Amino acid sequence: MWVSTAHPDHGPHQVPLWFLWDGQAAWMCTDANSATARNALSEPRVRLALPDTFDVLLLQGEASCHPAPEVPQDAADAFAGKFGWDPREEETPFVYLRVVPRTVRAWRGTPELRGRVVMREGEWLE
């Protein structure tokens, strides 16, 4: 998933991160000293995008940051199970970002550009 954050002085920052969808939120993990983690801590509004340019999914929400030793165990276990990597076991500190979408836009190709907002203010639209 592409994760976009912003720094007030340095502007936008975008990186690809592995993600886990738990049914309500996207969980990602990054080095605690990364620009992504620093930006999300100071400005939690983020945008997420799946990397396909035809079958588009854009999520906007606020990131909550969880140091690896403090992340809820079910989320950390699911993340480790999906990727075969457990950031809680690393020597350097990692932080998990949890993003609950407030707005979701989705469309498949040009014919679906109308009506692409499928969630607004955390509420699914019909």
Buried (B, 14 or more C-beta within 10 A) or exposed (E): BBBBBBEEEEEEBEBEBEBBEBEEBBBBBBBBEBBBBBBBBEBBBBBBBBEEEEEBBBBBBBBBBBBBEEBEEEBBEBBBEEEEEBBBEEEEEBBBBBBBBBBBBBBEEEEEEEEBEBBEEEEEEE
